[in-house]
Amino acid sequence: MILAGDVGGTKTVLALFEERRGQLTLARDVTRPSREFPSLEAIVHDFLNGGPRPDVAAACFGVAGAVIDGRCVTTNLPWTLDEKVLSHAIPAPRVKLLNDLEAAAWGVMHLPAAELATLQAGIPRNGNMVLIAAGTGLGEALIAWDGARHHVIASEGGHADFAPRTERETELHRYLRREFGHVSYERVLSGPGLFNIYRFGLDTSGIAEPPWLKDRLASGDRSAVISEIGLSGGHPLCVEALELFASVYGAEAGNLALKALAVGGVYVGGGIAPKIRAKLSDGRFIAAFRDKGRFAGLMESIPVHLALNPRAPLLGAALVATGAHLTSRSRS
């Protein structure tokens, strides 16, 4: 059996796969709230003991944080992960930790066309690619092309400095800087980031927050509430927050594409993007993506695809556990 995991600040998804003739078949899976467990080992034990105890030949976990020398101190959880500790705890002869965007990148490159939505057709060609994904945090990965195949390079680009482009974004930057000091893109492009934008609008626009909206935000997933109401046009504070979010998202996707010279394409992943697909498709995201001055023409030529399958990081982790990511040819 192959054990794969997608470990995020909000939830952890684990799955067991059977490998048969180079194909992975899902045997069983589970989703657990990450913060309700003291460690990843505890979630793994809970999962493996929830059915017939399998022999695990290899395991791989995509984790939200920087993985250095087989260890990771998670960004949005009070956990320290270690490949050797996990290997003994499972037990398994091979255990690999990856940055979650590294796992996701391997996964999205192997998604079928039906699980991708095109935001910009561009010109299909071989070359470097990138993945940007907003969820509990903001992840970014580079996908380098060596002339024959792709190689995924993890990054912590989501923590780079937020660069405002408009007067409104400059006001947002000042607002967040007063609270946080350093303002990263993750402070804007994430679930908590969307709520940060909403708070900024509430405090600076002069638009009142009605009691029904205040109650919904207090009792539910705040970013999901803002997204839902923003998409339906149900209140101007949510509409503005979602529009500003989409515009900054497109701009940073373009920044990442420029830094990697990602003429092979850009993937937009993470948990938020499929839920706001209508907003990302209305032209605002792509307009900000292309708005790169003298390089606007190049930006128009880069394909941009939205990954619709939320299990892409899990698939990528499973592929890395088996070694299939090194032998199968990814999409070009």
C-alpha positions in Angstrom: 0.0 0.0 0.0 1.0 3.6 -0.6 0.1 6.2 2.0 -0.3 9.8 0.8 -1.2 12.9 2.7 -2.1 16.6 2.1 -1.4 18.4 5.3 -2.8 21.8 5.6 -3.4 24.4 8.3 -7.2 23.7 8.3 -7.5 20.0 7.4 -5.4 17.0 6.7 -6.4 14.5 4.0 -4.9 11.0 4.1 -5.4 8.2 1.6 -4.2 4.7 0.9 -3.6 3.7 -2.7 -2.9 0.3 -4.3 -0.4 0.3 -7.1 -1.1 -2.1 -9.9 0.7 -2.0 -13.2 1.8 1.5 -12.8 -1.7 2.7 -11.9 -2.9 4.0 -8.6 -6.3 2.9 -7.2 -7.7 4.6 -4.2 -8.4 2.1 -1.4 -9.7 4.5 1.3 -9.3 8.0 2.5 -10.2 10.3 5.4 -10.3 14.1 6.1 -9.5 15.3 9.6 -9.4 18.8 11.2 -5.7 19.4 11.6 -5.9 21.4 14.8 -7.9 18.7 16.7 -4.8 16.5 16.7 -1.5 17.1 18.5 0.6 15.8 15.6 0.5 14.3 12.1 1.5 11.0 13.7 -1.7 11.0 15.7 -3.8 11.6 12.6 -1.9 8.8 10.7 -2.5 6.3 13.6 -6.2 7.3 13.7 -6.5 6.6 10.0 -4.5 3.4 9.8 -6.3 1.9 12.8 -9.7 2.8 11.3 -9.7 -0.3 9.1 -7.6 -3.4 8.3 -4.1 -2.4 9.3 -2.1 -2.3 6.0 1.5 -2.8 5.2 2.7 0.5 4.0 5.5 0.2 1.4 6.0 4.0 1.0 4.5 7.2 2.2 4.6 10.8 1.1 3.1 13.9 2.7 2.7 17.4 1.2 2.9 19.8 4.1 2.2 23.5 4.4 5.7 24.8 5.2 9.4 24.7 4.2 10.9 21.2 4.2 14.6 21.3 4.9 16.7 18.1 5.4 13.6 16.0 5.8 12.1 18.2 8.5 9.3 20.8 8.5 8.0 23.3 11.1 4.6 23.9 9.8 3.6 27.5 9.0 0.0 27.4 10.3 0.1 24.5 12.8 2.1 24.0 16.0 3.7 20.8 14.5 7.2 19.7 13.7 7.4 16.9 11.1 10.4 14.6 10.6 10.7 11.9 8.0 12.6 9.6 10.3 10.0 9.9 13.1 7.2 9.3 10.6 9.0 6.3 9.2 9.1 4.6 12.6 5.6 5.7 13.6 3.8 4.3 10.5 6.0 2.2 10.0 7.2 2.4 6.4 10.6 1.8 4.8 10.3 5.0 2.7 8.8 8.3 3.9 9.1 11.6 2.1 8.0 15.1 3.1 7.3 17.7 0.4 6.2 21.3 0.5 2.5 21.1 -0.2 2.8 23.1 -3.4 5.5 20.7 -4.6 3.1 17.9 -4.2 0.3 19.9 -5.8 2.5 20.7 -8.8 3.2 17.0 -9.5 -0.5 16.4 -9.1 -1.8 19.2 -11.4 0.6 18.2 -14.2 -1.2 14.8 -14.3 -4.8 16.0 -14.1 -7.0 15.1 -17.1 -8.2 18.0 -19.3 -11.7 17.6 -17.8 -10.3 18.6 -14.4 -8.8 21.9 -15.7 -10.6 25.1 -16.7 -8.8 27.5 -19.1 -8.7 31.1 -18.0 -6.4 32.1 -20.9 -5.7 29.8 -23.8 -2.3 31.4 -24.7 0.1 29.5 -26.9 0.7 25.9 -25.8 4.4 25.1 -25.8 7.1 23.4 -23.8 8.8 25.5 -21.1 8.9 26.4 -17.5 5.5 26.5 -15.7 4.3 27.7 -12.2 1.6 26.9 -9.7 0.0 29.4 -7.4 -2.6 28.3 -4.9 -4.5 30.3 -2.2 -6.1 28.4 0.6 -5.4 28.6 4.3 -2.2 30.2 3.2 -0.7 31.1 -0.2 1.6 28.6 -1.9 3.8 29.0 -5.0 5.9 26.5 -6.9 8.2 26.6 -9.9 8.0 23.8 -12.5 11.3 23.9 -14.5 11.7 22.4 -17.9 15.0 20.8 -18.8 14.3 20.2 -22.4 12.9 16.7 -21.8 10.8 16.8 -18.6 9.7 19.0 -15.8 11.1 19.3 -12.3 9.2 20.9 -9.4 11.0 23.4 -7.2 9.4 24.3 -3.9 9.3 27.9 -2.7 7.9 30.1 0.1 7.0 32.9 -2.4 3.7 33.5 -0.6 5.6 35.2 2.1 7.3 37.7 -0.2 6.4 41.4 0.2 2.9 42.4 -1.1 3.4 45.1 -3.8 0.3 47.3 -4.3 -0.4 48.5 -7.8 -3.3 50.9 -7.3 -4.3 53.6 -4.9 -6.8 51.3 -3.3 -4.2 48.5 -2.9 -1.8 51.1 -1.4 -4.5 51.9 1.2 -4.9 48.2 1.9 -1.1 47.8 2.3 -1.0 50.7 4.8 -4.0 49.2 6.7 -2.4 45.8 7.0 1.1 47.2 7.8 -0.3 49.0 10.9 -1.6 45.6 12.1 1.0 43.1 11.0 4.2 45.1 10.3 5.4 43.0 7.4 2.7 42.5 4.8 3.1 39.4 2.6 1.0 38.3 -0.3 -0.4 35.6 2.0 -1.9 38.4 4.2 -4.1 39.2 1.2 -4.3 36.0 -0.9 -5.7 33.3 1.5 -8.8 32.6 3.4 -7.8 34.8 6.2 -6.5 37.3 3.6 -9.9 37.6 2.0 -11.3 38.5 5.5 -8.5 41.0 5.9 -9.6 42.7 2.7 -13.2 42.7 3.9 -12.2 44.3 7.2 -10.3 46.9 5.3 -13.4 47.7 3.3 -15.6 47.8 6.3 -13.2 50.2 8.1 -12.5 52.6 5.2 -15.3 52.6 2.8 -18.0 54.1 4.9 -20.4 51.3 4.0 -22.3 49.8 7.0 -22.2 46.1 7.8 -25.8 44.9 8.2 -26.7 42.7 11.2 -27.5 39.7 9.0 -24.0 39.8 7.4 -22.3 40.3 10.8 -24.2 37.2 12.1 -23.3 35.1 9.1 -19.6 36.0 9.4 -19.6 35.2 13.2 -21.2 31.8 12.7 -19.6 30.4 9.6 -16.5 30.2 7.5 -15.8 33.9 7.0 -14.0 33.6 3.6 -16.7 31.2 2.3 -19.4 33.6 3.4 -17.7 36.6 1.8 -17.1 34.6 -1.4 -20.7 33.4 -1.6 -22.2 36.9 -1.0 -19.7 38.5 -3.2 -20.4 36.2 -6.1 -24.2 36.7 -5.8 -23.8 40.5 -5.4 -25.5 40.3 -2.0 -23.6 43.1 -0.4 -21.1 45.7 -1.7 -18.5 45.0 1.0 -18.3 41.4 -0.1 -18.4 42.4 -3.8 -15.5 44.8 -3.4 -13.5 42.3 -1.2 -13.8 39.5 -3.8 -13.0 41.8 -6.7 -9.9 43.1 -5.0 -8.9 39.6 -4.1 -9.3 38.4 -7.7 -7.3 41.3 -9.1 -4.4 40.9 -6.6 -4.4 37.1 -7.3 -4.1 37.7 -11.0 -1.3 40.3 -10.5 0.7 37.9 -8.3 0.2 35.0 -10.7 1.7 37.2 -13.4 4.6 38.1 -11.1 5.4 34.5 -10.5 5.1 33.7 -14.3 7.6 36.5 -15.1 10.1 35.4 -12.4 10.1 31.8 -13.8 9.6 32.8 -17.5 6.7 30.4 -17.4 5.9 30.2 -21.1 4.8 26.6 -20.6 1.8 27.8 -18.5 0.4 28.8 -15.2 -1.7 26.6 -12.9 -4.0 28.2 -10.4 -4.8 25.7 -7.6 -5.7 25.6 -4.0 -9.1 25.4 -2.2 -10.4 28.9 -2.9 -10.0 29.2 -6.7 -12.6 26.5 -7.8 -15.1 28.1 -5.4 -14.8 31.5 -7.0 -14.3 30.3 -10.5 -17.0 32.7 -11.9 -15.1 35.7 -10.5 -11.7 34.5 -11.8 -13.3 34.0 -15.2 -14.9 37.4 -15.5 -11.7 39.0 -16.9 -10.5 40.8 -13.8 -7.9 38.1 -12.9 -6.5 37.9 -16.4 -6.4 41.7 -16.9 -4.2 42.0 -13.8 -2.2 39.0 -14.9 -1.4 40.7 -18.3 -0.8 44.2 -16.8 3.0 44.0 -16.9 3.9 47.0 -19.1 6.3 46.1 -21.9 5.8 42.4 -21.2 2.0 42.5 -21.7 2.3 40.8 -25.0 4.3 37.9 -23.5 1.7 37.6 -20.7 -1.1 37.3 -23.2 0.7 34.3 -24.8 1.0 32.3 -21.5 -1.7 29.6 -21.0 -3.5 29.9 -17.6 -5.4 27.0 -16.2 -7.5 26.6 -13.1 -7.2 23.2 -11.4 -10.6 22.0 -10.4 -9.7 18.8 -8.5 -9.0 19.6 -4.9 -7.2 16.2 -4.5 -4.3 17.2 -6.8 -1.8 17.5 -3.9 -2.9 14.1 -2.6 -2.4 12.6 -6.1 1.0 14.3 -6.4 2.1 12.9 -3.0 1.1 9.4 -4.1 3.0 9.8 -7.4 6.1 10.9 -5.5 5.8 8.0 -3.0 5.8 5.5 -5.9 8.4 7.2 -8.0 6.0 7.5 -10.9 6.5 11.2 -11.1 10.1 10.5 -12.4 9.0 8.0 -15.1 5.7 9.3 -16.4 5.8 12.2 -18.8 3.9 15.2 -17.5 1.7 17.5 -19.7 3.7 19.8 -21.9 
